[in-house]
Amino acid sequence: MSQALTLARPYARAAFAIAQDEGGFAAWSEALGFAAHVAADPRAASLLLNPQLTHAEAVSLLAMDGAGESFTRFLALLAQNRRLAQLPEIAGLYEELRAEAERVVKATVTSAAELPAGELDVIKAALRKRFGREVELSTAVDASLIGGAVIDAGDVVIDGSLKGKLSRLQAALAQ
């Protein structure tokens, strides 16, 4: 995994630089997301490894309709350097660079049950205050948490779940 990220990092930075120059962060996100999704499909991945597939055919397979010329040139460069398999990692790193440039923190709130919109707004406001950035929230439900929630915001994880509290209590009692 780390080798794939190491290989993907310069391409993600290059894609980000091009998108920044063009003022097209959203268009590049969409195009990279589509290409990464296609490249991650096992059937497409095996096809992309086929030596009989030309670079142009690979690019036409991965470029969505309406993709810009700079994006298709980027895909051609990836095909030429045999890096199409790294598209999912490139897309992920690109999104991290974009979030940093746009000063956005992406956070996932996992709770034992579906949270009402009002509670999500309170969590979003608290995270905005803590990080000093705009916050994009996504939600997930995991009944095994019993109660409470776990907030995952990149490098910061806040575990306020009942399962987590019980686990910490068990560890403290065991010592």
QUIRADA-V130532 format. One line per field, one symbol per residue. psi: psi as a letter, one per 40 degrees, with the letter a starting at -180 (. if undefined). Layout:
psi->???
This chain:
psi->dddddddddddddddddddddeffdddddddddddddddehdddddddeheehiddddddddhiheiiddddddddddddefeddedddddddddddddddefhhhihhhidihhiddddddddddddddefiihhhiiihhdeediaihhhgbehhhhfidddddddddddde.
